[in-house]
Amino acid sequence: MTPKKICGIGAGYVGGPTCSVIALKCPEIQVTVVDKSKERIAQWNSNKLPIYEPGLDEVVKKCRGKNLFFSTDIEKSIKEADIIFISVNTPTKNFGNGKGRAADLKYVEGAARMIAELATENKIVVEKSTVPVRSAESIINILRANHKPGVTYQVLSNPEFLAEGTAIDDLLHPDRVLIGGEDSAEGRAAIEQLCKVYENWIPRKNILTMNTWSSELSKLAANAFLAQRISSINSLSAVCEATGADVSEVALAVGLDSRIGSKFLQASVGFGGSCFQKDILNLVYICECLNLPEVADYWQQVINMNEYQKSRFSAQVIESLFNTVTDKQIALLGFAFKKNTGDTRESPAIHVAKTLLDEGAKLHIYDPKVEEEQIMVDLSHSCVIAEPEMIKNRISIHKHAYDATKNTHAIVLCTEWDEFVELDYRRIYANMMKPAYIFDGRKFLDHEELRKIGFIVRTIGKKIMKTGIS
């Protein structure tokens, strides 16, 4: 039977876009996204959505009020839904056993207990959040231990493979959809119902069904492999700087090998976002719990290399500016962890800003999509800066790149926003202190043209020549 109503618990980066696209492609299904946060739901029902994602506005406006709803009435939505997606946050634990590595599943557990308390009919519960292997087992145990008489549950694993900045396209044209469930008649029937939802726009050959545990591990494995490639090319960027090789040329040569491919071989200041670091640390913790220390050490090194890359880049800025940035004015262009998103979680820009602030610099920050409030929260957090009161005196947030760069000693690019390529750098150079430096942490500007203007350019993966020109 085809489901008539879907409930998505969690109105965040996963739940909002996923449910919106399902509503777009399945007009006969009523999709309701619920969340305890009244403020967040109000934003989803407004003209300014709580997250920025290219194409999301159009999808929401087309479906909202028709078959897509955002609500705080969790009880009603759970009771009416045939399928319930759990899309809540699974942050890394910051206390207790597994601190700094294990996923904190309190929100997943809370959602499962809420479903068990409210559901009065049989439900298919879909684990959408990124979780450790065998988390579905915990959800099943909670549901079955607390269920009402006559109510049964099937729990499926349906991990998301969304990249922020391209999430809508990823949902509309996925490489594959994974659905894991129990190998039983009931389990196979539940899998088939979810397959019918996706078959509205995805060919059946691209929908892979498997056991629950394989589905859960596949998500962690995919993110680990992608992060591993970034750390690999970043490790070679240090070799390039020491030898005179060009990391862009090395990446091109390696990427043309059909066995390897060119994706995720762009050296940069480091990866960020909500997934890579969190999922790899989770994988490390799982390996440690399974008494596989060598495997845990292997994946831990991917994280270590990423931290090393961010530290190397920050150190290069300080060293190039005569080994001191005290009271120097530095423009930080880009604060999101990548372009086309306003997400700052684990953003390399935070690490760079922290280092420069600790060295006494005054920062002028501009990002086209990150709100000023978010920047101040990130840089006021106790684990980032010891003296939050200094923020107001040493950080300025600007509405335009030209304002942020005026009268500064250096520009540090941390996010590869397209608009930064189109800036008038002659105008910027004329209004900067001299010598004027640009530190391109994303290797995406025209360095030769910048040198002709007069900038001293520093980037990643190219040796700095003795003349001072890299």
N, C-alpha and C positions, 0 to 999 in steps of 0.2 A: 504494500500500500504506500502511496506517496504521502509524505508528511504535509500537513496543512499549516502548522504553526511552528516557528523556530524561536527560541529564546537564547540570546547571547548574554552571558553574565560577564560583565567587565567592559567598560566603554573606553578602552585605551587604544594603543597603537595597533593591536591585533584585532580586538573585538569590533571596534568601530568600522574600519575598512572592510574586514571580512564579511560582516553581516550586511553592510551596504551593498557590496557586489552581489551577494546571494540574492538580496531583494531585487536588484537590477535585473538579474538573469532569471529569476524565478518569480514572475509577477503574480503567480497564483498562490504563492506562499506568503503568509504574514510573518514578518521578521521584526522582533522587538529586542532592542538592546537595553539592558537594565544595569544600573549601578547605584550604589548607596550614596554617591556624591551628587547632591542636588545641583551644585555649581557646574559639575562636568556635564550632567544631562542638559542643563539649561544652555550650555555652550553648543552642544550638539543640535539643539532645537533653535539656535540663533543663526545669524548670517555670518558669524565668525566662529568656525569650528575650533575645538580645543587643540587639534593637531594640524600641521601643514603637511599635505601630501598632494603632489600634482595629480589633478583629475578627481580628487575626492569630493571637492565642492560640487562639481557637476553631477556626480552620482547621487550624492545625498539629496540635493535639491530636486532631482528628477523623481526620487522614490519616497522622500519623507512625506508623511501624511497620507500616503496611498497604501503601500504595503510595508513601509519601513517606519518604525516608531522608536523613540528614545524615551525611557521612562524610569522612574524610581519605584514604580509599583511592582516590586520583585515578586511578591506572593502571587498576584494575578497572572503574571507572565509565566512563572514556573508551572502553575497549575494547568494552564491552557496549552502549553507547548508539547509537541510530539518529540522534538529533539531539543536538547539543551546543550549549548556550547559553553564550556568553561574557559574563559579567555582572560583570567586574572593575572596579576603580576607575580613572578616567581624570582624575587631578588636574591642575591647572594647573602647568606646569613652574616650578620655583623656581631654575633655574640654566640657563646656556648659551643657545643660540639660541632665541629666542622666550620667554625668561624672563618670567613674570608674565602671559602671554597664551596661548601655545600649550598644547594638551593634551599631557600626558606619557603616551605610549602604551606604556610599557615593560611594564605588566602585560598589556595586550592582546597584545603581541608574545610575551611569555613564555607566555601561554596557547596561542597559535597554535603555537609551537615544541614545546610539551608535547604537543599533540594530534598533530602530525606525527611525533613520536618514538614515541608509544604506540599510535596507531591501527593496526589490522591489517586493517580492512575499510573500505568506503566510508562516508563520513560527510557529514551535512548540518551545517554549522557556522553558527550564528546569532549575528550581532553584535547583542548586546542593550545593551551599554554605549553611552553617548553619546560619539560620536567625530567627528572632523573629516570633511568630505566626502572621499571616495575612500580612507578607511581600509580598507574591505573589500578594496580592491586590494592593500594591503600584506599583509593576512591571506592572500589567495589566493596571492600570490607566495611567502610563507613556506611555506605548506602544500605547494604544488606543487614547490617547490625541494627540499623535505626528505622528500617522501612515500616510502613503501615501494613496491616494485614491485606493481602491480595495485591499489593503493589510490587512489581518486579522491575529490575533495571538491567540494561545492557550498557557496558562502558566501552567506548571505542577510543582509540588513539588516532588523531588526525592532525599531526604537527603542521605548523605554518612554515613556509619557506619564503618569507617576504623580506625584501631589502628596502629599507627606508629610502624614500626618494623615487622608488619605482614600484611601490606596493600595489597600486591599482593595476598596473600592467602585469605584475606578477600574478595577481589574482585572476585577471581576465585571460592570461595566456601562460599558465604554469607549465614548467617542464614536466612535472608529475604531481599527482595528488596521492598521498599515502593514507591508507585507512587500515588500522590494525584492530583486531577484535578476537573474541574467543572462538576456538575451533569447535563450535557446537551448532546445532540447528538454530538455536535462538541467536547465537552470535553471528552466524552467517546471514540470517534474516535482517539483523540490525545493520550489518555492513551494507547489505543490498539497499536498504532504505536511504542511507547516506549517499551511496553511489548514485541513486536516482536524482538526488538534489544536484550533484555536480554534473551529471550527464546532460543537464539543461544547456551547458555551454562547453563542456570538456569531453573530448572523445574518450570512449571507454578504455581504449588502449593506453591512455595516459593516466588512468586511475589504477594504482597498484594496491592490491589487498594482501595482507600478511598477518603474522601474529602480532599481538599488542607490543611485545617487548622489542621486536625488530623495528617496529614503527617508531617507538620512543627513542631507541638508540640511533636510528638513522638521522634524526634531527641534530643531535649532539655531534654525530660524526661529520655531517655536512659542514656545520659551522667550524668544527675543528680543522677540517681539511682546508677550508678557505682561509682561515686565519694563519694556518701553517704556511701557505703560499706567500702571504704578505710578509710574515716574519722571515721567511727564507730570502726573499729579494731584498728586504731591509738589511739583513745580515751581510749580504753581498755589497750593499751600498757603502758600508764601512770599508770593505776591501778596496772598492773602487776609489774612494777618497784617498786611500793610502798608496795606491799604485799608479794612478793616472788613468785608469779605465773609466768609462762612462756607463753608469748603471742603466741608462735608457737604452744604450746600444746592446748591452748584455741582455737585458730583458727582451729586446726585439729578437735577438738571435735565438734565445732559449724558447721564446713563445712561438716561433715558427716551426718548432718541432711538433709534429702532429700528435705525438704521444703526450705532450705537455700542454700546449695551447697557451694563448696570450692573456687570458683573464686573470685578474688579481696578481699581476706581476708588475704593478706600478709602485715603485719605491716612494715612500712618503714619510711624514713625521710620525706615523703610526696609526693603527686602527683604533676605533672607538665604537660607541653604540651600545645598545642594551643586550646584544646577543653574544658576540664573539668571546669577550673576556669571561662573562658570566657562565657561558656554556662550557668553555674549556676548563675553568676552575671546577665546575660541577663534575666534568669528566675525570679530572685529576682526583677529586675526592672519592668518586665511585671506584676508581682503580685502587686507591689506598685501602678502601674498605674491603675490596676483594683480594687484598694482599698481593697486589701487582705493583710493587714499588718502582720497578724499571719502566713500566708503561706510564705510571704517574709522572715520573721524572721527565720522560720524553715530552709529554704534552705540557708540563709546567714550563719547559724551556721556550715554548712558543710565546707564552705570556712574558717570560723574562726578557726575551729578545724585543718584544714590543715596548716594554718599559725602558730598555736600554736605548732604543731608537729615539724615544721622546726626550730622554736625558741628553743624548748626544746632540740633538738639534738645539735644545735650549743652551747647552754649553757652547755651541758654535756661535750663537747670537752674542753671548757675553764676551767670549774670547775675541771676536771680530771687532767689538766696540771697545777696543783698547783695555779689555779685561775688567771693565767696570761699567755698570749701567745705573749707578746711583744717581738719582735725580734726573736721569735722561728720559726724554719723552719718546715713547715707543708706541706706534700704531699696531694694533692687533686686528687684522682683517679676517673675519670668519671666526665664529665661536661654536657653531654646530659641528657635530662630529663628521659630517659629510654634507655635500650640497643637496639641495632640494628637500631638506627637512629642518625642522626647528628643534630637533632632539639634541640635547647636549650631554646625554649620559655617557660617561667614560671618554668624553671628547679630549683629544690631545691638546686642544687649546687651553683647557683647564690646567694641565700639567705645565705647559709653557708659561702661562700667566702666573702661576704660583711661583715658579722658579724666578721669573723676572721681578715679581713683587718682593720676594725674599731678598733679592739683591739690591732692592731700593729703587727700582724703576717706577716711572709714572706711566700708566697704560691708558691708551685711547682706543676703545673697542667699538667695532662696527660689524654687525651681522644683519643681513636683510630679513631674516625670519625669526631670530631668537629675541624674545622680549627682554627689555632691560631688567625687569624683575627677576627673570630666570638667571641672567648673568650674575646679578648681585647675590642671589641665593647660592649659586654654584661657588662663587668666590668668597662668600662669607661663611661657608661651612667650616666647622671646627677642624676637620681633617685636612683642609686645604690651606688655611691661613690662620696663624696663631692669634692675630690681633684684628678681629673684624672691624673695629672702629676706624682702622686706617683706610678702609675701602673707600669711604667718601672722599678722602683727601688725595688718594693716589690712583683712582680709577674714574675715568669719564666714559660714558656711553654716548655714542653719536648716532644721528639719523642718516648720515651720508658718509661715504668713504672719503670724500674730499675734506670734510670737516675733521674726520678722525686723523688724517695724515698731516694736516697743517702744522707747521713748526715742530715737527718731530725729527728725531735723529735717525730713526729706522722704521721700516715696515716689516712686520712679520705676518706672512700669509699662512693661515692654519686650515682654511676650508676652501675647496676648489669651486667656489661660486662662479658661474659663467660671467656675471657682470664684472668681476674683477679683471677679466681679460680685456674688456671693452673700456676700461678707465683711461682717461687722458693722463698718461704718466709724465708727459712734459709739463703739464699744469701742476701735477703733484710734486715733481722734482723742484720746480721753481719756488714752491712754498715750503720746502723742507730745509732743515739745518744741513750744513755741508761738513764733511762728506756725507752723502745720503746713501743709506744701505737698504737693500731689499733682501729678505730671507724668505725664499720660496719653499715652503714646507710641503708643497704638493707637486712641484716640478711641472707647472702648467703655463707659465708665462713665457713670453719671447725674451729670453735672456740677452741675446745679442742686441736686440733693439733697445733694451733697457740700458745696456752698457754704453751704447751710442749716445743716449740721452745724458749720461753722466753718472748713473747709479753704480755703486759697487754691489754686485750680485753674489749672493751665497745661496747654494741649493744643496740638495742631497744627492750623494753618489757621484760627485765630480771633484777631482782634486783641486784645491785652492793653489793657484800659481804663486810663485814668490813675488811677482809684481803686485800682488794684492787683488788681482782680477782672477775670478774663478772661471 
